Amino acid sequence: MRVSEPPQSTFKLSLHHGIWHVTLDGLFFGAYPSKASALSSIGDSQRALATTGRVVTILIPEEELGSSKGWQSPGNARRL
């Protein structure tokens, strides 16, 4: 008997002209005036997705984490 993988979702943040844009699984999720408000909204949704057993990844541009190599998930890929 094969055990299936839990469903997965990915939030991706990007900064465009001073506005934080968030996508969920490649679809527009929201636009926020600050990184903190974007992350707060993601956190609320992440908790809701956890009730369905989803694995959630949050991708943030590395330059926002002090590097310039692309995208990084800062330890947020985990089963909730």
VOKE-544002 format. One line per field, with one value per residue: residue in three letters; x, y, z of N, C-alpha, C, CB in turn; residue number from 1. Coordinates in Angstrom, 3 decimals, always signed. Glycine has a CB too. Layout:
<recs>
residu (ALA/...)
n.c1 (X/...)
n.c2 (Y/...)
n.c3 (Z/...)
ca.c1 (X/...)
ca.c2 (Y/...)
ca.c3 (Z/...)
c.c1 (X/...)
c.c2 (Y/...)
c.c3 (Z/...)
cb.c1 (X/...)
cb.c2 (Y/...)
cb.c3 (Z/...)
num (NUM/...)
</recs>
This chain:
<recs>
residu (MET/ARG/VAL/SER/GLU/PRO/PRO/GLN/SER/THR/PHE/LYS/LEU/SER/LEU/HIS/HIS/GLY/ILE/TRP/HIS/VAL/THR/LEU/ASP/GLY/LEU/PHE/PHE/GLY/ALA/TYR/PRO/SER/LYS/ALA/SER/ALA/LEU/SER/SER/ILE/GLY/ASP/SER/GLN/ARG/ALA/LEU/ALA/THR/THR/GLY/ARG/VAL/VAL/THR/ILE/LEU/ILE/PRO/GLU/GLU/GLU/LEU/GLY/SER/SER/LYS/GLY/TRP/GLN/SER/PRO/GLY/ASN/ALA/ARG/ARG/LEU)
n.c1 (+0.843/+0.631/+1.704/+0.348/+1.616/+1.351/-0.839/+0.534/+1.364/+2.483/+3.584/+4.642/+6.613/+7.129/+8.695/+7.505/+7.854/+7.677/+5.528/+4.405/+3.860/+1.958/+1.748/-0.160/+0.410/+1.034/-1.010/-2.537/-2.571/-2.530/-1.828/+0.368/+1.225/+3.479/+6.172/+5.778/+2.954/+2.231/+3.418/+1.999/-0.593/-0.094/+0.627/-1.808/-3.324/-1.723/-2.058/-4.755/-4.618/-3.156/-4.988/-6.002/-4.024/-1.972/+1.311/+3.215/+5.099/+7.088/+8.303/+10.814/+12.432/+15.937/+17.540/+16.203/+16.799/+19.420/+21.115/+21.953/+21.181/+18.856/+15.819/+14.566/+13.521/+12.978/+13.322/+10.653/+9.350/+7.445/+5.547/+2.483)
n.c2 (-1.184/+2.134/+5.147/+8.292/+11.504/+14.470/+17.231/+20.175/+23.653/+26.822/+29.940/+32.985/+35.802/+39.061/+42.135/+45.011/+48.116/+49.231/+47.898/+44.958/+41.967/+39.017/+35.647/+32.637/+29.412/+30.187/+31.913/+35.156/+36.472/+38.643/+42.195/+44.229/+46.913/+46.670/+44.463/+43.158/+43.195/+41.599/+39.147/+38.637/+38.209/+35.948/+34.190/+33.880/+32.574/+30.361/+28.946/+28.278/+26.607/+24.568/+23.098/+21.432/+19.681/+20.457/+20.984/+23.791/+26.175/+29.075/+31.467/+33.851/+36.675/+36.339/+38.597/+40.050/+38.688/+39.083/+38.118/+37.516/+35.549/+34.571/+32.921/+31.965/+29.710/+30.423/+28.299/+27.681/+25.614/+23.187/+20.653/+21.549)
n.c3 (+0.000/-0.906/+0.528/+0.326/-0.633/+1.362/+0.504/-1.056/-0.757/-1.956/-0.967/-2.364/-2.059/-3.378/-4.145/-5.600/-6.846/-4.262/-3.128/-1.620/-3.155/-3.149/-4.005/-4.183/-4.781/-7.398/-8.124/-7.864/-4.615/-2.847/-2.249/-0.438/+1.806/+3.379/+4.283/+6.685/+6.979/+4.829/+5.533/+7.867/+6.894/+5.343/+7.386/+8.773/+6.798/+6.404/+8.792/+8.502/+6.249/+7.365/+8.791/+6.913/+6.508/+4.830/+3.451/+3.736/+1.982/+2.148/+0.063/-0.136/-1.521/-1.744/-1.433/+0.417/+2.645/+3.025/+1.049/-2.427/-4.287/-5.417/-4.789/-1.589/+0.927/+4.115/+6.175/+6.398/+5.198/+6.072/+7.697/+8.937)
ca.c1 (+0.000/+1.433/+1.281/+0.386/+2.222/+0.344/-0.911/+1.485/+1.077/+3.638/+3.423/+5.833/+6.588/+8.010/+8.554/+7.395/+7.555/+7.339/+4.367/+4.660/+2.888/+1.989/+0.995/-0.351/+0.402/+1.120/-2.138/-2.516/-3.141/-2.758/-0.797/+0.466/+2.122/+4.709/+6.519/+5.152/+1.534/+2.160/+3.721/+0.889/-1.671/+0.344/+0.557/-3.222/-3.725/-0.929/-2.736/-5.985/-4.224/-2.667/-6.118/-6.242/-2.844/-1.068/+2.679/+3.273/+6.417/+7.059/+9.497/+11.109/+13.652/+17.116/+18.086/+15.515/+17.376/+20.834/+21.869/+21.437/+21.281/+17.570/+14.722/+14.877/+12.500/+13.728/+12.927/+9.207/+8.772/+7.243/+4.162/+1.895)
ca.c2 (+0.000/+3.349/+6.302/+9.473/+12.730/+15.474/+18.333/+21.249/+24.999/+27.722/+31.390/+33.657/+37.249/+39.852/+43.577/+45.752/+49.536/+49.512/+47.121/+43.520/+41.131/+37.640/+34.656/+31.325/+28.415/+30.864/+32.807/+36.355/+36.313/+39.964/+43.236/+44.773/+48.062/+46.342/+43.043/+42.645/+42.929/+40.449/+37.943/+38.421/+37.607/+34.592/+33.398/+33.536/+31.574/+29.159/+28.218/+27.703/+25.496/+23.483/+22.270/+20.461/+18.827/+20.922/+21.419/+25.153/+26.776/+30.522/+31.894/+35.277/+36.986/+36.263/+39.927/+40.487/+37.933/+39.416/+37.450/+37.910/+34.379/+34.134/+32.752/+31.077/+29.429/+30.542/+27.325/+27.643/+24.456/+22.185/+20.244/+22.300)
ca.c3 (+0.000/-1.055/+1.321/-0.538/-0.125/+1.728/-0.471/-0.806/-1.251/-1.884/-0.988/-2.876/-1.878/-4.226/-3.936/-6.857/-6.674/-2.868/-2.700/-1.505/-3.857/-2.682/-4.764/-3.555/-5.855/-8.679/-8.344/-7.036/-3.275/-2.278/-2.321/+0.920/+1.884/+4.105/+4.371/+7.909/+6.750/+3.921/+6.317/+8.792/+6.122/+5.010/+8.616/+9.011/+5.804/+6.658/+9.871/+7.944/+5.390/+8.226/+9.213/+5.849/+6.415/+3.779/+3.681/+3.198/+1.785/+1.916/-0.656/+0.018/-2.273/-0.880/-1.111/+1.629/+3.758/+3.107/+0.004/-3.739/-5.152/-5.936/-3.834/-0.478/+1.929/+5.369/+7.178/+6.549/+4.530/+7.107/+7.859/+10.050)
c.c1 (+0.885/+0.842/+1.413/+1.031/+1.117/+0.300/+0.039/+0.989/+2.313/+3.191/+4.730/+5.652/+7.522/+7.679/+8.570/+6.970/+7.043/+6.123/+4.742/+3.515/+3.065/+1.167/+0.880/-0.529/+0.305/-0.014/-2.066/-3.237/-3.439/-1.584/-0.818/+1.472/+3.432/+4.927/+5.837/+3.676/+1.342/+2.394/+2.621/-0.277/-1.337/+0.231/-0.866/-3.672/-2.976/-1.578/-4.021/-5.664/-3.742/-3.799/-6.472/-5.058/-1.845/+0.330/+2.805/+4.722/+6.218/+8.374/+9.621/+12.371/+14.855/+17.694/+17.412/+16.048/+18.877/+21.704/+21.285/+21.470/+19.944/+16.514/+15.117/+13.656/+13.216/+13.237/+11.426/+8.556/+8.646/+5.778/+3.618/+0.825)
c.c2 (+1.242/+4.480/+7.535/+10.652/+13.696/+16.581/+19.459/+22.558/+25.857/+29.172/+31.978/+35.161/+37.900/+41.321/+44.280/+47.185/+49.850/+48.771/+45.642/+42.753/+39.691/+36.782/+33.384/+30.339/+29.066/+31.822/+34.001/+36.100/+37.664/+40.894/+43.976/+45.910/+47.766/+44.837/+42.419/+42.325/+41.753/+39.152/+37.629/+37.731/+36.169/+33.691/+32.963/+32.431/+30.267/+28.309/+27.570/+26.505/+24.297/+22.566/+21.228/+19.519/+19.244/+21.225/+22.773/+25.625/+28.262/+30.898/+33.404/+35.561/+37.003/+37.621/+40.505/+39.773/+38.163/+38.701/+37.872/+36.756/+33.915/+34.069/+31.762/+30.897/+29.417/+29.584/+27.192/+26.483/+23.350/+21.811/+20.933/+21.500)
c.c3 (+0.000/-0.219/+0.438/+0.179/+0.299/+0.673/-0.066/-1.398/-1.058/-1.967/-1.508/-2.722/-2.876/-4.020/-5.286/-6.552/-5.261/-2.336/-2.689/-2.147/-3.375/-3.639/-3.922/-4.693/-7.231/-8.997/-7.397/-5.711/-2.639/-2.484/-0.992/+0.965/+2.613/+4.115/+5.581/+7.692/+5.793/+4.692/+7.323/+8.086/+5.735/+6.228/+8.933/+8.060/+5.992/+7.753/+9.374/+7.050/+6.211/+8.662/+8.158/+5.670/+5.348/+4.309/+3.004/+3.140/+1.542/+1.255/-0.573/-0.782/-1.332/-0.535/+0.123/+2.868/+3.863/+2.092/-1.341/-4.730/-5.696/-4.856/-2.763/+0.404/+3.271/+6.449/+7.353/+5.813/+5.564/+7.148/+9.092/+10.735)
cb.c1 (-0.957/+1.519/+2.133/-1.027/+3.147/+0.649/-2.365/+2.854/-0.152/+4.640/+3.057/+6.100/+6.979/+7.868/+9.685/+6.382/+6.525/+7.117/+3.141/+4.834/+3.065/+1.449/+1.678/-1.594/-0.756/+1.192/-3.465/-3.162/-2.189/-3.055/-1.036/+0.863/+1.422/+4.656/+8.053/+5.302/+0.839/+3.197/+5.050/+0.428/-1.954/+1.790/+1.122/-4.126/-3.490/+0.514/-3.044/-6.766/-3.129/-1.961/-7.335/-6.535/-3.267/-1.640/+3.743/+2.421/+7.188/+6.840/+9.456/+11.286/+13.517/+18.171/+17.913/+14.015/+17.089/+21.330/+21.832/+22.236/+21.923/+17.704/+13.440/+16.054/+11.746/+13.645/+13.537/+8.619/+9.641/+7.719/+4.028/+1.321)
cb.c2 (+0.001/+3.768/+6.448/+9.846/+13.381/+16.074/+18.872/+20.895/+25.624/+27.412/+31.961/+33.278/+37.635/+39.450/+44.124/+45.067/+49.978/+50.955/+47.378/+43.100/+41.235/+37.529/+34.360/+31.306/+27.443/+29.868/+32.056/+37.539/+35.513/+39.851/+44.223/+43.674/+49.197/+46.885/+42.854/+43.660/+44.180/+40.590/+38.110/+39.758/+38.437/+34.597/+34.190/+34.785/+32.103/+29.539/+29.158/+28.767/+25.943/+24.055/+23.144/+21.179/+17.436/+22.157/+20.377/+26.124/+26.104/+31.328/+31.429/+35.682/+38.350/+35.432/+40.890/+40.248/+36.442/+39.114/+35.897/+39.082/+33.261/+32.792/+32.287/+31.620/+28.058/+31.959/+27.681/+28.927/+23.999/+22.697/+18.694/+23.617)
cb.c3 (+1.221/-2.539/+2.642/-0.998/-1.196/+3.130/-0.585/-1.378/-0.523/-3.007/+0.441/-4.365/-0.438/-5.726/-3.017/-7.827/-7.711/-2.708/-3.634/-0.021/-5.419/-1.223/-6.142/-2.556/-5.663/-9.731/-8.159/-7.783/-2.380/-0.818/-3.538/+1.921/+2.566/+5.548/+4.458/+9.047/+6.194/+2.778/+7.047/+9.401/+4.873/+4.482/+9.783/+8.840/+4.396/+7.058/+11.043/+7.146/+4.422/+9.456/+9.509/+4.540/+6.156/+3.114/+3.131/+4.058/+0.594/+3.257/-2.129/+1.539/-3.001/-1.533/-2.303/+1.497/+3.595/+4.459/+0.180/-4.288/-4.413/-6.596/-4.543/+0.342/+1.648/+5.883/+8.475/+6.068/+3.304/+8.485/+7.970/+9.569)
num (1/2/3/4/5/6/7/8/9/10/11/12/13/14/15/16/17/18/19/20/21/22/23/24/25/26/27/28/29/30/31/32/33/34/35/36/37/38/39/40/41/42/43/44/45/46/47/48/49/50/51/52/53/54/55/56/57/58/59/60/61/62/63/64/65/66/67/68/69/70/71/72/73/74/75/76/77/78/79/80)
</recs>
